[in-house]
């Protein structure tokens, strides 16, 4: 700062403007500019070909690769779980039909038959339990389109719902259940602890559109993430239809994927950019929700997504993330897979990337400055030294034995001789031009005298014609010129220019009879009787138009 205070920048600028830059400084500036331009072009080319990508592009490329991997994994896991659900459905269909056949019952006769429904649940429990052990799920269930109490104010449906209480255990065979919903007798016979969320039957609106959902050949349905009734947990469900002998849908079965299982299945990964978060999103009216690999984002709060410079901004309200999304089809529904980074983390890496680029440019500038100094000392200094020797020598004809400089002075001497010869030639040309100018001046004066004489003669003749012309006829002629048609006025102008009748007919591409017709009209309108009178009046008018009005 002290150096800047003592440095008078304005005076330096004025000095540079007045004196210009020295050879050494000019050379240094040019070389420095060329080197900086060279490095800039190299960096741009490396960036265009992807060798030196900006940080944001590198982040998006890595997130895109991670997005593809997550999408493939989610599709693969969903298909695997759907296959388990379809197998589960087949086992239940067979078990239900066997029970109905053994007891000589139809499916419709199960309604309000609590004993038959309890017995059926006892038989189906083993299938539910074993399939939950096999499938990669946090719970399993089946719901039949029948009830033991059709008079209930709420639509109820018979079925079993089992849910693990501890997903962190490596062995889930002996895990307890956090949720059991089914008949009391079935749960008691299996030693299940009844929690506050226990219900004998479940309520659902799924059967209102069940036939429509599975009517187009859809094998399974993946639900949006929703809160499990009477709990604080959220989960998705895979639904597969249970069909009777007549292929009608008599129920659904499937598996639960809660937020914790999703986190365990798609753990957040620590990459070179930090923690990458994966999510499976549902969209409704432009508002998103879903399940994420980090529990901090698994909330019921609405998620807004906006496009931002080739990426997407995920606004959770209290926090924002930056990432990418990709649509996939699971079952018959469209979902979005998301991979993202916290915005603060993303911005931090962007700033680091910008600092790296600035550092590269700074290094390039330092190298350019060093190169300029070296080149100046190596090449410019010897040239300046030789020039000083030339300026300080007494004998200008003495050779310095520096080929380039000796050639330069010889060339300048030759040019001086040429300039002196050219100067002599110019002096001679100047004298010749002055002599020619004098001659031209005399000729001009003679021509001017002739012009004045001719003008006087013209004025005299005009005055003479003025006396010969009847003023009333002339005034009638002038006033009626405006009465001529464009064709007639064109004929009039050609007469004034000295054209003959034959020439006028050729110019206007008309016959002589037509020209005679025009002449007759012109004479009649202007009050004249001949072409001679026409030309006389016209000449007088031209003369008067060039002078003051005749009185």
Secondary structure by P-SEA (a helix, b strand, c coil): ccccccccaaaaaaaaaaccccaaaaaaaaaaaaaaaaaaaaaaaaaaacccccaaaaaaaaaaaaaaaaaaaaaaaaaaaaaaaaaaaaaaaaaaaaaaaaacccccccccaaaaaaaaaaaaaaaaaaaaacccccccccccccccccccccccccbbbbbbcccccccccccccccccccaaaaaaacccccccccccccccccccccccccccccbbbbcccccccccccbbbbbbbbbcccccccccccccccaaaaaaacccccccccbbbbbbbbbcccbbbbbccccccccccbbbbbbcccbbbbbcccccccbbbbbbbcccbbbbbbbbccaaaaaaaaaaaaaaaaaaaaaaaaaaaaaaaaaaaacaaaaaaaaaaaaaccccccccccaaaaaaaaaaaaaaaaaaaaaaaaaaaaaaaaaaaaaaaaaaaaaaaaaaaaaaaaaaaaaaaaaaccaaaaaaaaaacccccaaaaaaaaaaaacccaaaaaaaacccaaaaaaaaaaaaaaaccccaaaaaaaaaaaaaaaaccccc
